[in-house]
């Protein structure tokens, strides 16, 4: 068997493309400003400093906004996908419960009991564990038992065979959705992008202090508002990177709705 090189994840490719683009923009801006300021007569007379400061501050602010928007958009997309996967998982289990109607009474009762128990375990104990990036071993065992019960159904006609085949498809969907849900709970934001965001935020706050400004009530209030805005923006984006524990966290509504359908 020939060795196949691993294919990079789309998220990794996007991150490094954005990082490379930002580095190119930064390098071009620095080189351009250096060349222009070195050739300018105004620079020799000491009259160009304010323009350099303006360009530098604008560039730092732009880099901060690019990092902020990219991390926020990625986190929001991941949170949305995690929420959709909960409905896929819960819907698959609810459909297994309904598809069990034509099979014999004993396996039907076991399958329906395991379906309900699994949803209750996920909605309760496992959802609490997801907030800290953990999972419920009991829920995993229940899903495995459900799969085994479906595999063990004795086919006695076309209706039973069709039901078993469809239930196998649904249990595979639920298993895949659960695996992705747990992966979402265990994932962490890009360290590189987070560090870059923090450094750019600090620079946005520090540049006016480094340059210096007239101390009065208005300038102090303005500087405090800038620092507050940067801090709040970073906190909000950081919160979005936690799909199961942040303020806008994914809830267990899908599993509650699925359980309601079973009564």
PEZI-V692743 format. One line per field, one symbol per residue. ss: DSSP state (H for helix, E for strand, C for the rest). phi: phi as a letter, one per 40 degrees, with the letter a starting at -180 (. if undefined). burial: # if it has 16 or more other ideal C-beta (glycine too) atoms within 10 Angstrom, else .. Layout:
ss: ???
phi: ???
burial: ???
This chain:
ss: CCCCCCCCCHHHHHHHHHHHHHHHHHHHHHHHHHHHHHHCHHHHCCCCHHHHHHHHHHHHHHHHHHHHHHHHHHHHHHHHHHHHHHHHHHHHHHHHHHHHHHCCHHHHHHHHHHHHHHHHHHHHHHHHHHCCCCCCHHHHHHHHHHHHHHHCCCCCCHHHHHHHHHHHHHHHHHHHHHHHHHHHHHCCCCHHHHHHHHHHHHHHHHHHHHHCCCCCHHHHHHHHHHHHHHHHHHHHHHHHCCCCCCCCCCCCHHHHHHHHHHC
phi: .ccbcccccdcccccccccccccccccccccccccccccccccccgbbdcccccccccccccccccccccccccccccccccccccccccccccccdcccdccdcccccccccccccccccccccccccdcbgbbccccccccccccccccccccbiccccccccccccccccccccccccccccccbcdcccccccccccccdccdccccgaccacccccccccccccccccccccccccbcbbcccccbcddccccccccc
burial: ..............#...#..#......#...#...#..........#......###.###.##.###.###.##..##..##.##.##########.##..#...##.###.###.######..##.##....##..##.##.###.##..#......#..##..##.##.###.##..##.##...##..##.##..##.###..#..................#..#..##..##.#####.#..##.#.##..##....
